[in-house]
Every structure is written in structure tokens, then in C-alpha cells.
Amino acid sequence: MIPGGILARTLRIIAYKNSSQSYIFTRAIYYSAPFSSASPGCHLDALEPESRKQTAVLPSWLVEGASDSGKDKEIAVVERSQPLRNIRPFSATRLSVFHADALRLASPSRKNEIVKHLWKLRSNSSYRKSQNYRLVISANVTRHMLLHTSCVFRNILTSRRDLVEWITSTQSFNQRYSRIQLVDRRLLQYCLRGTTVAKQQVDTLAESVIPQPTIPTNPRLVIALDNIRYPQNIGNIIRTAVALNVDGIIYLKGTADPFDWKVTQITGGLQFMLPYQKVDVKGLKRFCKNNKLTPVVAHLEGSAVEDIDISGGLCVILSNESDGPDPNILKFAKRFVTCAKGVIVCRVTLPMHPLVNSLNVSVAGAILVHQLQERLMNSYTTSDV
């Protein structure tokens, strides 16, 4: 018999029996001993047999009425490990995502921190603005940026084995990336879900570092983008700037992100090698004054390019087609731009057919920059003679 009272309440003893032997055990420690459930004073309920492991035997002094009560048996106490509750299972992919061998195919979990980081870079604009990284989506663009720019990459995930072999075998690229790994294309599509690019043959997803803003000393021709929102227009203007040897680009407030992956698809990463600044209208005014640049605003009701007196450097300001130039830009531009006839001019336009109201900003900007670049080159030649 097991007496009731303090011992039973302290150990929280539960008892059950089978045909040959009865057992008692606590919540954390198992005991077993023969006892008589019919003994007087036993307050424990007899349970049905279950598959329990015998881990210890109680001495006879603890149990009364047992058949072998004259022999004390040695107690071997084994503690049972308690299962953890309300704790999420640990995933090894949270520590190790990639293999040591870059050519070994890796399949990280979609809940991995790096995978979620890449997804947020593509989908969350607030998160993207807080980071100094942008996505590059294409093996050809990644290869072009490594060859022709000084851009640095953080992570490069690709399904192209030839790209991994080419990057890892070129020693000059060793200091320009942190990690490169061969992955399944479905992982790249997962990071780009919700875009049309994901439905195509996506082969690479690289994380590039945005370069620091810089403008060369004594610039002669600079382009300023005012509230241009479409990445396609920004990409085409950047290509024009590089093709016509523009010294730099200024991005005003309201202009779309020039380092977005959509722009990079058009430029091939050329914006990473082009000097740039991000300022507001007051900053643009100060920049033109410090560098002695003449602001030239593209406008529907402007004068011809030939009427502008080019005595120094130029800052070509291209604005949104729908809203036009910022009124504050037109105010401070009047104090700088003068035409050859002595009339104050702050607007310049292209001659067009009456049935055509305007041109696309990237097309009009390319024509204006080309004409102004020619005039600058001619002014240099005349001054040298």
C-alpha cells in the first residue's frame, strides 16, 4: 500500500497496474513497485495498462503488502526530458544558406532571411529606400557591370553555371562580391513573383551596392531630371548621357529611383559608372551657381537652341511631360539664361510640326543634349583658335 498524504502530494504520484505488476511514477521521474490497489488507505486510482518503460524500483519500506516486501531493491532514477513548448522548430537554413562550393546547387528555404531580404528589396519601396542595395536581374547585365563598371555586389544567385565559373575564375572580381551561388531557377522566380520578368527565363538575381554620389570638378555639361517617374525614360536618358559624354546627372525630388532593376535592365548598369547627385530645387540652384553652369529648361513654349548664348557650362533640365518644369526652377533659371538677342530666356524647345504637341522626354532630351554638345564643342574649338 502507498500511504496518502505529503509524500503522494509532493511526488504527484500516479499509479496503474497490469496483470503481473503495478507501477507508480511522477511527472519527471519514473518509479515502479508492486502494490495492492485494494489495500486499505490507497487513495490512487488504478489505470489501464499502457506502454511505460520501467526505470526504477521502489524499496519495500515505501510499499506495504507487497509479496517481496522483505527485500529492498536498488533504486535507479532516470530523469525524463521534458519537451519544449511554444518554441518554433529551429531551421538549419537560418544559419547556412549556401555551400562552400559555389557550383554546388543550393536550395535554401523560402523562409530564409536572405531570400526574404531579396523579396523585400523588390516589392517594398520603404524597405528599399532604407537599404543601400538594389537588384540586378540578368546574367548579361551582371557580366556587363563587372566588365565596364566598378560596381560591387553583395549576393549573386544564378542558375547559370557558366556565369559562376566565369566570375570565380577571374581573380580581379574576387574583391567585388561577397557571395555567389548556383541555385534553382524556381527560387529566382519566387523572389520576383508578381512581375512579368518572373514569367520569363530569369537566370540571375544579383544584389548590387549603390555608389556614393559624386560630380567631377568643373563640369561642362550636366543633365538634371525633374520629376520623371517612368523607369523606361530614365534608362533611355542615362544611355544618352553616357553616349554623348555628359559629365553627370542630377536627380531632383520626385524622380523615380535611377538604380531600380527596371532601369538597370535598360542601361545595362551604366548608371553605376555615371557621376550623380540627388538634390532638391534649392540644391540644383546652388550647384549651378557654384559650378558656373547655365540652366537650360526644356519647355513647349521655349526659344530655339541657336538663340542661347553658350559662354560656359550647361545644365539641361528635363521635366515631366504632363506637369512640366517645377515653377521654382523657372524662377531661378531666369536670372541665369540670356539669349544672344538680349532677351531673357529660360525655356528652350525643338521646332516640330503643328500637329505634334510634344515628344517623349527621353527623345527630346537626346536631341537637345546632342545639339548643345555640338555647340559646346564648337565653342571650345573657336576659343582655342
C-alpha positions in Angstrom: 0.0 0.0 0.0 1.1 3.5 -0.8 0.1 5.9 2.0 -1.6 9.1 1.2 -0.6 12.5 2.4 2.5 14.6 2.0 4.6 12.1 0.1 2.0 11.4 -2.6 1.1 15.1 -3.0 4.8 16.1 -3.2 5.7 13.5 -5.8 2.4 13.8 -7.6 2.2 10.0 -7.8 0.1 8.4 -10.4 -0.5 4.6 -10.4 -1.6 2.0 -12.8 -1.4 -1.8 -12.9 -1.3 -4.8 -15.2 -1.8 -8.5 -14.8 1.6 -9.1 -13.3 2.9 -5.9 -11.7 1.7 -2.4 -10.8 3.7 0.9 -11.4 3.7 4.3 -10.0 5.5 7.3 -11.5 5.9 11.0 -11.1 5.8 13.7 -13.7 9.5 13.9 -14.1 10.8 10.6 -12.6 9.5 7.1 -13.1 9.3 4.5 -10.3 7.8 1.0 -10.3 6.9 -1.3 -7.4 4.3 -4.0 -6.8 1.5 -2.8 -4.7 -2.1 -3.8 -3.9 -4.6 -1.4 -5.2 -7.2 -3.0 -2.9 -5.2 -2.3 0.2 -7.0 -0.1 2.8 -6.0 3.6 2.7 -4.9 3.6 -1.0 -6.2 6.8 -2.5 -4.8 6.3 -6.0 -6.9 5.3 -9.0 -5.9 2.2 -10.9 -5.4 2.9 -14.6 -5.4 0.6 -17.6 -2.1 -0.9 -18.8 0.0 1.4 -21.0 3.4 1.0 -22.7 5.6 2.5 -20.0 9.3 1.9 -19.5 10.3 0.6 -16.0 13.2 2.8 -14.9 13.3 2.4 -11.1 12.1 0.1 -8.3 10.8 1.3 -5.0 12.1 -0.2 -1.8 9.8 -2.4 0.4 9.6 0.2 3.1 7.7 2.5 0.8 5.2 -0.1 -0.2 3.1 -2.3 2.2 1.5 -5.6 1.3 4.0 -6.5 -1.5 5.0 -10.1 -2.0 8.7 -9.3 -1.9 8.5 -6.7 0.9 11.4 -8.3 2.8 13.9 -7.3 0.1 15.0 -3.8 -0.7 15.8 -3.3 -4.3 18.3 -0.7 -5.6 16.7 2.4 -7.0 18.0 3.7 -10.3 16.4 7.1 -11.0 16.4 8.3 -14.6 15.0 11.8 -15.3 12.7 12.2 -18.3 13.5 15.1 -20.6 10.6 17.5 -20.9 9.5 18.6 -24.4 9.9 22.3 -25.2 6.6 24.0 -25.6 5.6 27.2 -27.6 9.0 27.2 -29.3 9.2 27.3 -33.1 11.4 24.5 -34.5 14.9 25.6 -35.5 15.8 25.5 -39.2 19.4 24.9 -40.2 18.9 27.1 -43.2 18.8 30.2 -41.0 22.5 29.7 -40.3 23.8 28.2 -43.5 22.3 29.1 -46.9 25.0 28.4 -49.4 27.5 25.7 -49.8 31.3 26.2 -49.6 31.4 25.2 -53.3 29.7 27.9 -55.4 29.0 25.3 -58.2 27.1 23.0 -55.9 23.3 23.6 -56.3 21.8 25.2 -53.2 18.1 25.1 -52.3 17.6 27.4 -49.3 14.2 27.6 -47.7 11.8 30.3 -48.8 11.7 31.4 -45.2 15.4 32.1 -45.2 16.4 35.6 -44.1 18.4 36.3 -47.3 15.5 35.1 -49.5 13.1 37.3 -47.6 15.5 40.2 -47.9 15.7 39.9 -51.7 12.0 39.7 -51.9 11.5 42.9 -49.9 14.1 44.7 -52.0 11.9 44.0 -55.0 8.4 44.6 -53.5 8.7 47.0 -50.6 9.6 50.6 -51.6 10.1 51.8 -47.9 12.4 48.9 -47.2 14.3 49.5 -50.4 14.8 53.2 -49.6 16.3 52.2 -46.2 18.9 49.9 -47.8 22.0 50.7 -49.8 21.4 47.8 -52.2 19.5 47.3 -55.5 18.6 44.2 -57.5 20.2 43.3 -60.9 18.1 40.8 -62.9 20.1 39.3 -65.7 23.3 37.3 -66.2 24.3 39.5 -69.1 23.7 42.7 -67.2 25.8 41.3 -64.3 28.6 40.4 -66.6 28.5 43.8 -68.3 28.6 45.6 -64.9 31.6 43.6 -63.8 33.5 44.3 -67.0 32.7 48.0 -67.6 31.9 49.5 -64.1 33.4 49.4 -60.7 30.1 48.2 -59.1 30.4 46.0 -56.0 27.9 43.1 -55.4 26.8 41.6 -52.2 25.0 38.4 -53.2 24.8 36.8 -56.7 22.3 34.0 -57.1 22.2 32.4 -60.6 21.1 29.4 -62.4 23.8 29.8 -65.0 26.7 27.6 -64.2 28.9 29.3 -66.8 28.4 32.7 -65.0 29.6 31.1 -61.7 32.6 29.6 -63.4 33.5 32.8 -65.2 33.3 35.0 -62.1 35.1 32.6 -59.8 37.9 32.1 -62.3 38.6 35.8 -62.8 40.8 36.9 -59.9 40.1 40.6 -60.5 36.5 40.0 -59.4 37.3 38.4 -56.1 37.0 41.6 -54.2 33.8 42.8 -55.9 31.3 40.3 -54.5 30.6 38.7 -51.1 28.8 35.5 -52.1 28.0 33.7 -55.3 25.9 30.5 -55.5 24.3 28.3 -58.1 20.6 28.0 -57.3 17.5 26.6 -58.9 15.6 29.0 -61.2 12.4 28.5 -59.2 13.9 30.3 -56.3 14.7 33.3 -58.5 11.1 33.3 -59.8 9.9 33.2 -56.2 11.9 36.4 -55.3 10.5 38.1 -58.4 6.9 36.9 -58.0 4.3 39.4 -59.2 6.4 40.7 -62.1 6.4 39.8 -65.8 10.1 39.1 -65.6 9.5 36.1 -63.3 7.4 34.5 -66.1 10.3 34.7 -68.5 13.7 32.9 -68.3 15.1 34.5 -65.2 18.6 33.3 -64.7 20.3 35.6 -62.2 19.4 37.8 -59.2 22.3 40.0 -58.0 22.4 42.5 -55.1 24.5 45.5 -56.1 25.8 48.3 -53.8 24.7 51.8 -54.7 27.8 54.0 -55.4 28.3 57.2 -53.4 27.1 60.5 -55.0 29.8 62.4 -56.8 30.2 65.0 -59.5 33.5 65.7 -61.3 35.2 69.1 -60.8 34.5 71.8 -63.4 31.6 70.0 -65.3 30.7 71.4 -68.7 27.5 69.5 -69.5 25.1 68.1 -66.9 21.6 66.7 -67.2 19.0 67.3 -64.4 15.9 65.2 -64.2 12.9 66.9 -62.7 10.0 64.6 -61.5 10.5 62.0 -64.2 8.6 58.9 -63.0 8.9 56.2 -65.6 11.9 54.0 -65.3 12.0 53.5 -69.1 12.5 57.2 -69.7 15.2 57.4 -67.0 17.0 54.4 -68.5 17.0 55.9 -72.0 18.2 59.3 -70.8 21.1 57.6 -68.9 22.1 55.8 -72.1 22.0 59.1 -74.0 24.1 60.8 -71.3 26.8 58.1 -71.5 26.8 58.1 -75.3 27.2 61.9 -75.5 29.9 62.1 -72.8 27.8 64.0 -70.3 29.7 64.8 -67.1 27.0 63.8 -64.7 23.3 63.6 -63.9 21.3 65.3 -61.1 18.1 63.6 -59.9 15.6 66.0 -58.4 12.9 65.2 -55.9 10.0 63.2 -57.5 12.2 61.4 -59.9 12.0 57.6 -59.9 14.8 55.5 -58.4 17.6 55.5 -61.1 19.1 52.3 -59.6 15.9 50.3 -59.8 16.2 46.9 -61.6 13.9 48.1 -64.4 16.3 51.0 -65.2 19.3 48.7 -64.9 17.7 46.3 -67.5 17.7 49.2 -70.0 21.0 50.8 -69.2 23.0 47.6 -68.6 24.2 49.1 -65.3 25.7 52.2 -66.9 24.2 54.5 -64.1 26.6 52.8 -61.7 29.6 54.4 -63.5 28.0 57.8 -64.2 28.6 60.6 -61.6 25.4 61.7 -60.0 23.8 63.9 -57.3 20.4 63.8 -55.5 19.2 67.3 -54.6 16.1 69.4 -54.4 15.4 72.6 -56.4 17.5 74.8 -54.0 20.3 72.3 -54.2 20.2 72.5 -58.0 20.3 76.3 -57.9 23.3 76.2 -55.6 25.0 73.5 -57.8 24.6 75.6 -61.0 25.9 78.7 -59.2 29.0 77.0 -57.7 30.0 75.3 -61.0 29.0 78.3 -63.2 26.5 76.3 -65.2 23.7 77.9 -67.3 20.4 76.2 -66.6 18.6 75.3 -69.8 14.9 74.2 -69.3 13.2 72.2 -71.9 9.7 73.6 -72.4 6.9 73.6 -75.1 6.9 77.4 -75.3 10.6 78.0 -75.5 13.1 79.5 -77.9 15.3 77.7 -80.4 18.6 76.2 -79.3 20.5 78.6 -81.6 19.4 81.6 -79.5 21.1 80.5 -76.3 24.4 82.2 -75.6 26.9 79.5 -74.5 29.6 81.2 -72.6 30.2 78.4 -70.0 28.9 75.1 -68.9 25.3 74.0 -69.3 22.8 72.2 -67.1 20.0 70.7 -69.3 16.8 70.3 -67.2 14.3 67.7 -68.4 10.9 67.7 -66.7 7.8 65.6 -66.6 5.8 65.6 -69.8 2.4 66.0 -68.0 3.3 68.6 -65.3 6.1 70.5 -67.0 9.0 72.1 -65.1 8.8 73.0 -61.5 7.8 76.7 -61.1 10.7 77.3 -58.8 13.1 76.1 -61.5 11.7 78.6 -63.9 12.1 81.4 -61.4 15.8 80.9 -60.6 16.6 80.0 -64.3 15.5 83.4 -65.5 18.4 85.0 -63.6 21.0 83.0 -65.4 19.9 82.3 -69.0 20.1 85.1 -71.6 19.8 84.8 -75.3 22.1 86.3 -78.0 19.5 89.0 -78.8 19.4 90.3 -75.3 16.0 88.9 -74.3 15.7 86.9 -71.1 15.1 83.3 -72.0 14.6 80.4 -69.6 13.0 77.9 -71.9 14.3 76.1 -75.0 12.3 73.9 -77.4 12.6 72.0 -80.6 10.8 73.0 -83.8 8.1 70.5 -84.6 5.1 70.0 -86.9 2.0 71.8 -85.6 0.1 68.5 -85.3 2.7 67.3 -82.8 2.4 68.8 -79.3 5.4 67.2 -77.7 7.9 64.5 -77.8 8.8 61.8 -75.3 11.1 63.3 -72.7 13.9 60.8 -73.5 13.6 61.5 -77.2 13.5 65.3 -76.8 16.3 65.2 -74.3 18.5 63.2 -76.6 18.1 65.7 -79.4 18.6 68.7 -77.1 21.7 67.3 -75.5 23.2 66.4 -78.9 22.7 69.9 -80.2 24.0 71.6 -77.1 27.0 69.3 -77.0 27.9 70.3 -80.6 27.7 73.9 -79.7 29.9 73.4 -76.7 32.5 71.6 -78.8 32.4 74.4 -81.4 32.9 77.0 -78.7 35.9 75.1 -77.4 37.4 75.0 -81.0 36.8 78.7 -81.5 38.4 79.6 -78.2 41.5 77.5 -79.0 42.0 79.2 -82.3 
